[in-house]
Amino acid sequence: MSLSTGRVFSARQHIGGVQPADALEDTTRFGNDGTFKGAGEPDWVQLPSGLWVLQFDGANDFVDLPNNTTLGTLGDSTVATWVFSDAIAANKVIYTKRFNFWGEFALNTGGTLRVTTRLIGGGGFEIIQSDVGVVTAQQWTHAVWVRTAATKTYSFFVGGEAVGGGTATDDHINGSSVARIGTRDGGGFSWNGMIGPLTVWNRVLSAQGIADLFEEERSWFGV
């Protein structure tokens, strides 16, 4: 299956040329374009490969995506991007589609990736994490979160390889607010570093598909 199948958000990849406009263009048919927010707003930074990525200040920079159910992660879903963290710290948000921290894909202490889900049945929340030490500060990392709805399973991939995950005891609540890149909906736990082009699918990418995606993009990041 083509990697383009099932995309509900895919940030345009700007390579070469002049600095892009201060907005994040969605190349899918859903038109989930992003708006830059924050006191200084995210900054475009050009890598040696010519690719433009976003720099976040760790204080209040983020990208707002629309309140569109296509961006939710209640069903089968995959979120993939490249991240560069200035330092390893707790709860540094990559992507979220839910008020506060429900349904949130983030970096956590120990160099882990995590997702936090609010449970429909019993209330409260669960934190499901990757293996320890899969993200290193000051280094580009290809980070992927996959949710298989039928089994309530969350899987993480780094550098095209599986790095752990787990199974939730219940479904989580789908997002009823804007989606965000680089911070929580409600603010706080802002990303400090860079985030490359981010893509959201409404399907489970296979392990081979994730490996192919990593190989397709790695040269842009010098990996």
C-alpha positions as CSV (number, residue, x, y, z in Angstrom):
1,M,0.0,0.0,0.0
2,S,1.3,3.5,-0.9
3,L,2.5,5.6,2.0
4,S,0.2,8.4,0.8
5,T,-2.9,6.2,1.5
6,G,-4.8,7.3,4.5
7,R,-3.0,10.5,5.2
8,V,-5.2,13.1,7.0
9,F,-2.5,15.6,7.6
10,S,0.9,15.9,5.8
11,A,3.0,19.0,6.3
12,R,4.4,20.3,3.0
13,Q,8.1,19.6,2.7
14,H,10.0,22.7,1.7
15,I,13.4,22.0,0.2
16,G,15.7,24.8,-0.9
17,G,14.6,28.3,-2.0
18,V,13.6,31.1,0.4
19,Q,12.2,30.8,3.8
20,P,8.6,29.5,3.7
21,A,5.6,31.6,4.9
22,D,4.7,31.5,8.6
23,A,2.1,28.7,8.3
24,L,2.1,25.0,7.9
25,E,0.4,23.8,4.7
26,D,-1.4,20.5,4.7
27,T,-1.0,18.7,1.4
28,T,-3.9,16.3,1.9
29,R,-7.4,16.8,0.6
30,F,-8.6,17.6,4.2
31,G,-7.0,21.1,4.3
32,N,-5.9,20.9,7.9
33,D,-3.5,23.8,7.5
34,G,-1.6,24.9,10.6
35,T,-1.3,28.4,12.1
36,F,1.8,29.6,14.0
37,K,1.2,30.7,17.6
38,G,3.2,32.0,20.5
39,A,5.0,35.2,21.5
40,G,7.8,34.6,19.0
41,E,6.0,31.9,17.0
42,P,8.0,28.9,15.6
43,D,10.9,29.8,13.4
44,W,11.9,28.1,10.1
45,V,15.4,26.7,10.1
46,Q,17.1,25.3,7.0
47,L,19.2,22.1,7.4
48,P,22.3,21.5,5.3
49,S,20.2,19.2,3.1
50,G,18.1,22.2,2.1
51,L,15.0,21.0,4.1
52,W,13.2,23.6,6.2
53,V,12.1,22.5,9.7
54,L,10.5,24.3,12.6
55,Q,12.4,25.5,15.7
56,F,10.4,25.7,18.9
57,D,11.6,27.8,21.9
58,G,10.3,25.5,24.7
59,A,8.3,28.3,26.2
60,N,5.2,29.1,24.1
61,D,5.7,28.4,20.4
62,F,3.4,25.9,18.8
63,V,1.3,25.2,15.7
64,D,-2.5,25.1,15.8
65,L,-4.3,22.7,13.5
66,P,-8.0,22.8,13.0
67,N,-10.6,21.2,15.3
68,N,-11.3,18.5,12.7
69,T,-12.3,14.9,13.6
70,T,-10.0,13.6,10.9
71,L,-7.0,14.5,13.1
72,G,-8.2,12.4,16.0
73,T,-6.5,9.2,17.1
74,L,-9.4,7.1,18.4
75,G,-9.4,4.6,15.5
76,D,-6.5,3.1,13.8
77,S,-3.8,5.8,13.5
78,T,-0.2,6.6,12.9
79,V,1.8,9.8,13.7
80,A,5.3,10.1,12.2
81,T,7.8,12.9,12.3
82,W,11.5,13.8,12.9
83,V,12.4,15.4,16.2
84,F,15.5,17.1,17.6
85,S,15.3,17.8,21.3
86,D,17.7,20.3,22.9
87,A,17.5,18.3,26.1
88,I,15.7,15.2,27.4
89,A,12.9,16.3,29.8
90,A,9.5,15.2,30.9
91,N,6.3,15.8,28.9
92,K,7.7,17.6,25.8
93,V,4.8,17.5,23.4
94,I,5.2,16.5,19.8
95,Y,1.5,16.2,18.7
96,T,-1.8,16.2,20.5
97,K,-5.5,16.2,19.7
98,R,-7.3,16.6,23.0
99,F,-7.8,19.2,25.7
100,N,-4.9,19.0,28.3
101,F,-2.9,15.9,27.8
102,W,-5.3,13.1,26.7
103,G,-4.2,11.5,23.4
104,E,-0.8,13.1,23.5
105,F,2.4,12.0,21.8
106,A,5.4,13.3,23.7
107,L,9.0,12.9,24.8
108,N,9.5,11.8,28.4
109,T,12.3,11.4,30.9
110,G,14.9,8.7,30.2
111,G,14.7,9.4,26.4
112,T,11.3,7.6,26.1
113,L,8.4,8.3,23.8
114,R,5.0,8.2,25.4
115,V,1.3,8.5,24.7
116,T,-1.2,9.5,27.4
117,T,-4.8,8.4,27.0
118,R,-7.9,9.3,29.0
119,L,-10.1,6.2,29.4
120,I,-13.8,6.1,28.4
121,G,-15.0,3.4,30.7
122,G,-13.3,3.9,34.1
123,G,-12.1,7.5,34.0
124,G,-8.6,8.5,34.7
125,F,-5.7,8.0,32.3
126,E,-2.9,5.7,31.3
127,I,0.6,6.4,30.2
128,I,2.1,4.0,27.7
129,Q,5.8,4.4,26.9
130,S,8.5,3.1,24.5
131,D,11.7,1.4,25.6
132,V,14.1,3.7,27.6
133,G,16.8,5.7,25.9
134,V,15.4,5.6,22.3
135,V,15.7,9.4,22.0
136,T,19.0,11.2,22.4
137,A,19.4,14.9,22.9
138,Q,21.0,17.0,20.2
139,Q,20.3,14.3,17.6
140,W,17.7,13.9,14.9
141,T,15.3,11.0,15.6
142,H,12.6,9.5,13.4
143,A,9.7,9.0,15.8
144,V,6.5,7.1,15.1
145,W,3.4,6.3,17.2
146,V,1.0,3.6,15.9
147,R,-2.4,2.8,17.4
148,T,-4.2,-0.4,16.5
149,A,-7.8,0.2,17.6
150,A,-9.1,-3.4,17.7
151,T,-6.5,-4.4,20.3
152,K,-6.1,-0.9,21.9
153,T,-2.3,-1.4,21.3
154,Y,0.2,1.4,21.0
155,S,3.5,0.8,19.3
156,F,6.5,3.1,19.0
157,F,9.2,3.1,16.2
158,V,12.5,4.9,16.1
159,G,14.8,4.8,13.1
160,G,12.4,2.5,11.4
161,E,12.6,-0.2,14.1
162,A,10.1,-1.2,16.9
163,V,11.0,0.2,20.3
164,G,8.2,-1.1,22.6
165,G,4.7,0.0,23.5
166,G,1.8,-1.5,25.3
167,T,-1.9,-2.1,25.5
168,A,-4.5,0.1,27.1
169,T,-7.3,-1.3,29.3
170,D,-9.9,0.8,27.5
171,D,-10.4,3.1,24.5
172,H,-9.4,6.7,24.9
173,I,-11.5,9.7,24.4
174,N,-11.2,11.3,20.9
175,G,-10.1,14.9,20.6
176,S,-12.9,17.5,20.8
177,S,-10.6,20.5,20.3
178,V,-7.8,21.8,18.1
179,A,-4.8,19.6,17.3
180,R,-1.4,21.0,18.2
181,I,2.2,20.5,17.3
182,G,4.8,21.5,19.9
183,T,2.6,22.0,23.0
184,R,-0.6,20.8,24.8
185,D,-4.0,22.1,24.1
186,G,-4.3,24.3,27.1
187,G,-0.6,25.2,27.0
188,G,2.5,24.0,28.8
189,F,5.1,21.2,28.2
190,S,6.3,22.9,25.1
191,W,8.8,21.4,22.7
192,N,12.3,22.7,23.0
193,G,14.2,22.1,19.7
194,M,13.2,21.3,16.2
195,I,10.4,19.2,14.6
196,G,10.5,18.2,10.9
197,P,7.5,17.5,8.6
198,L,4.8,15.7,10.5
199,T,2.2,13.3,9.0
200,V,-0.9,11.7,10.5
201,W,-2.6,8.7,9.0
202,N,-6.0,7.2,9.8
203,R,-4.6,3.7,9.4
204,V,-1.9,1.5,10.9
205,L,1.3,1.7,9.0
206,S,3.0,-1.6,8.7
207,A,6.5,-2.1,10.1
208,Q,7.8,-2.3,6.6
209,G,6.0,0.9,5.7
210,I,7.6,2.7,8.6
211,A,11.0,1.3,7.7
212,D,10.5,2.5,4.1
213,L,9.5,6.0,5.3
214,F,12.6,6.2,7.5
215,E,14.9,5.2,4.6
216,E,13.1,7.7,2.2
217,E,13.7,10.7,4.5
218,R,16.8,10.0,6.5
219,S,19.2,11.7,4.2
220,W,17.5,15.0,4.8
221,F,18.5,14.8,8.4
222,G,22.0,13.5,8.0
223,V,21.2,10.1,9.5
